[in-house]
Amino acid sequence: PPHSLDRCFYKMGFTETVEKDAPESYLPYYLNYAELKDLVIELAEEAERPRSRLVSADLLDDTTRPVSRFQERLQAELKKVNQFACVKHEDVFLGLRRICEQCRKLTKEDIESIKEKITSMGEEIVHLDMYVRLNYIGFQKLTEKFDMCLGTSGSALFISGLHCEPFCNIRFDDILILLGLAWARWRAAQSAEQSKDATWKPPESFIRNTSKYWVKPDKVVMLKTRIVAHLPYLIFGASQTEQEKLLEPFALLDLDYEGMDLNNAMNAYSGTLEESQLLSSVYFDSPDAVSYQERIRREEGARLVRFRWYGENMREDDKEIYVERKIHHEGWGGAKSAKERCIIPQKDIFDFMKGKFDIDGYFNKLAAEGMYSEKARKNMKGIAVEVNNMIQ
C-alpha cells in the first residue's frame, strides 16, 4: 500500500490530489471518485431500513439489490483504468525505443532536444506510477465507504482482487531499463564514446563504503528515473547488450484491448528482464548466537558468514552460490570493514557445509580451466578454508 500517498489522500481527498498532481492529459482517465462517492450516498439514502447485513459476495454478484448499480459503475471505472494504464505503458515503451534508435545518429544540434525527450519520458513513467497508486487507493476507499454506508462486507474481497488487475501489474521494469538505455546512449553520443559491454558481477572482495537512505514507496520510481540520468543501469548478470533485447521489434506484443480478457492482459507482455533482482541469503551462527551478539554490539573484528544467491533458484547444479565472510572494524582502528567471498556451485554446497568438499581439488580445477586470476583464486580459496573451518 502506498502509505505516503495514502496520508496525502486523507489530507486533500482523492479528487483534489489528482487535480493538483496529475497531468491534464491523465485527468479524464482517473477513477471518477466524486461520481461514485455521490452514488454511494444516493444508494444509502434509498436503502430500506432496517436492512440485513449482506455477505461478501453481494458486492460482486448481486443483481437485485441497489448494490448492483454500484458494481456496474465500479467495473466500468476499473475497465477504464486498466485500459489506460496498459496503453500508456505501451506508449512509453515504444517512445523510449524510438529515442534509443535516434541516439545512434545524434548530431550536436540534436543533443539538447533528445535530452528533453528523454527527460519527458522519465516524467511520464513517474506520472504512470502515481496513476497506478492513486487509483488503487481510490478503489480501496470507495469500496470501504460503500460497506460502511450500506452495511455490506465486500470491500476486502474486491481489494484483494485488484492485485490481479492489469493496472496493478504494469511492468515498470521494462520502461525503467529502457530509460536507462536511452540515457546511456545519449551520454555515449555526447562523449563520442561507446559504453563498454560487460556483464556485471560482484567482486570477490571489496571494502564496504555505503550510504543508505529511506525512500517513501511512492517516490522509488521517481528516484530511479533521476538516478539513471546520471549513472548506467547496473543489473546483476545482465550486460548492456542483454538489456538492449528490449529494443527488438517483438519485445512488446501489440495489445488488442477491445474485447480482451482484462484479467489476462498482463500476460501479453513478453519482456522477461527485470531491473530489480531477487536476492536470497542464509546466515550461519553458533547455537548460542555468538555471531549475532558480536554484530549487535558492533565488536571489533566481529565476523559474519552467509551464503547468498541472486535471482530465482530452481536447484540448478551450476547455480553460483556466494560464500561470504564479513569482518567489522571500528573506524578508530584505521582498518576498513570488508566483505570477501568465494563462489561454490550449488551441487557442491551441501558437501561444503558438512566439511566433505575438496577445496584444493576445486581450485586446482578452476586454475586448469583458466577461471579468474591467480590472485582472485588465492583470495577465494582463503575464504573457502576460513568459512569451512568456522562452520565445522
Beta strands, then each sheet from edge to edge (+ up, - down):
strand 1: 205-207
strand 2: 279-284
strand 3: 303-310
strand 4: 320-327
strand 5: 338-345
sheet 1: 1+ 5- 4+ 3- 2+
end
